[in-house]
Each structure stands twice: as structure tokens, then as C-alpha cells.
Amino acid sequence: MKRVYRYDGKNPLAKYYYNLVEENENKRVNNWRIIGDRVGMPVQTIISVARKDEAEVQNMLVSTYFKIKDTIGVDMLSFKK
């Protein structure tokens, strides 16, 4: 049984993921793996960050924050944009 998870539309990384899904529509690719390869982090870590709400992101490791921001340009502190 496949688990389906809905990501918070306010999470900047989830927005990036949904934009990538639209960009790769009708292509058989794993968009999470693409993000993980771009950032250089495990896919499960990327998925975990995309599931966080604004309060949980405040407790995220600084190294994770900068790795995401510096590689793909997603500012995890920009929930209100």
C-alpha cells in the first residue's frame, strides 16, 4: 500500500517540489531524488524538511538550512512569501 502525504503549501521546499513536479510532468522521474541530488542530502531528509511547519523549521539545523539555501536557493524562513 502506497502512503500519500500532502505537504503544507506554505513550506518553501514543498513549493519548490510542486514546481518541479509541474516542470517534469509526464516524465518518469523521482522529483525528491532530483532535489536530494541537487542539495547533496538524503531524500528522506529533504522530505522531512518539506513536511515541517513554520515553527518546526525554526528548530532545523543551521547547516541544513544553509545547504538548501546555497544549493537550490530556497529560503526555508520565507513561509509568508
C-alpha positions in Angstrom: 0.0 0.0 0.0 1.4 3.4 -1.0 1.2 6.2 1.5 0.2 9.6 0.2 1.2 12.6 2.1 0.0 16.2 1.4 2.7 18.8 2.0 1.9 22.2 3.5 1.5 24.7 0.7 3.3 27.3 2.8 6.5 25.4 3.2 9.0 26.9 0.7 10.6 23.5 -0.1 7.2 21.9 -0.7 6.5 24.8 -3.1 9.8 24.1 -4.9 8.9 20.4 -5.1 5.4 21.2 -6.6 7.0 23.5 -9.2 9.5 20.7 -10.1 6.6 18.2 -10.4 4.9 20.6 -12.9 8.1 21.1 -14.8 8.7 17.3 -15.0 5.0 16.5 -15.8 4.7 13.3 -18.0 8.3 12.3 -17.2 9.0 9.3 -15.2 11.4 10.8 -12.6 11.6 10.9 -8.9 11.4 14.6 -8.1 12.5 14.1 -4.5 15.7 12.3 -5.7 16.4 15.3 -8.1 16.1 17.7 -5.2 18.3 15.4 -3.0 20.9 15.2 -5.7 20.9 19.0 -6.2 21.2 19.7 -2.5 23.5 16.7 -1.7 21.4 15.4 1.1 19.5 12.1 1.6 16.0 12.1 0.1 14.4 11.3 3.5 16.0 14.4 5.0 14.6 16.5 2.2 11.1 15.0 2.6 11.3 15.5 6.3 12.2 19.2 5.9 9.3 19.7 3.3 6.9 18.3 5.9 7.8 20.8 8.6 5.7 23.8 9.5 7.0 27.2 10.3 7.6 26.5 14.0 9.4 23.3 13.3 11.7 25.0 10.7 12.9 27.3 13.5 14.5 24.3 15.2 16.1 22.9 12.0 19.9 22.6 11.9 21.6 25.7 10.6 23.8 23.5 8.3 20.7 22.0 6.7 19.2 25.5 6.2 22.3 26.8 4.5 22.8 23.7 2.4 19.3 24.1 1.0 19.6 27.9 0.6 23.0 27.8 -1.0 22.4 25.0 -3.5 18.8 25.5 -4.8 18.1 28.9 -3.4 15.1 28.0 -1.2 14.9 30.1 1.9 13.2 28.0 4.5 12.4 31.0 6.6 10.2 32.6 3.9 6.9 31.0 4.8 5.0 34.2 4.4 6.0 34.8 0.8 
